[in-house]
Amino acid sequence: MNMIVDQSQETAYPSYLALDEILTPPLGGRPGGSGETLLTVALRAQGLWFGQLLRELDALQRGLDRGDGPGALRAVDRSLRILRALVAQLEVVEPLAAWELDGGETAGPGSFDPAGFREAEAVLGRRDRRPPSAGPYPADGPADGGGRVEAEAATYRPSVFDSLLGYLAAHGYPVPCDLLYRDVSAPVAPSPGLQDVLVRVHRDDGAAAQICERLVDLDEGFQEWRYRHAMIVERAAGDDAPDPRGDVFAPVFPDLWAVRSLL
């Protein structure tokens, strides 16, 4: 069978992918050490994946809000696959040292912040980070990663955690009212009342239990990414960087972890 190839479609494909926009400066002719281009490529790739992860978290949240358990589970599964890809890609820049990055002059914690990761954590429910204006870097500086403003905005919206609470309540579980109507901009604190509810959820062993388990997987995936990210910062910036490990293993969903000892 003869196949007719549409040359116009073939030519348009790079434009559809916006490859010129992604692969052009500052990659070409960028000043700095030998690792600058490698770091730029890696951070761009991480930023693209975090952008997709944000879309999947939005799908997860919409699924929970609609009471669509299967849809929420599919979104969690895609999110986990993206996180695994993000962790694997960190191996590319892990060996870089400070002197390979712009002569060591600009290497620091902000040099490794990909766009979207702060916002993704805020969408999940983290509210314990410093405000975007805090820290040694300006809001529009290298530590911005293109997402500080978006991350701050996300802290004032209901999170995935809040959507989970609504999902459980809609399916007949007695979620404490103070959690259902909480200040969504406040940090999530462990709740013995919610943990009692989660014990019942797990013992029922239905769709709600599956969602809770997958959210634990998602939380673990973020902790793994933060750990690898922190080690890269420490290897490249050394004593010049603040300790990046302080909140590496702080869970986004503390009740989902605490309930393990009650089951």
Order of alpha helices (4+ residues) and beta strands (2+ residues): alpha-alpha-alpha-alpha-alpha-alpha-alpha-alpha-alpha-alpha-alpha
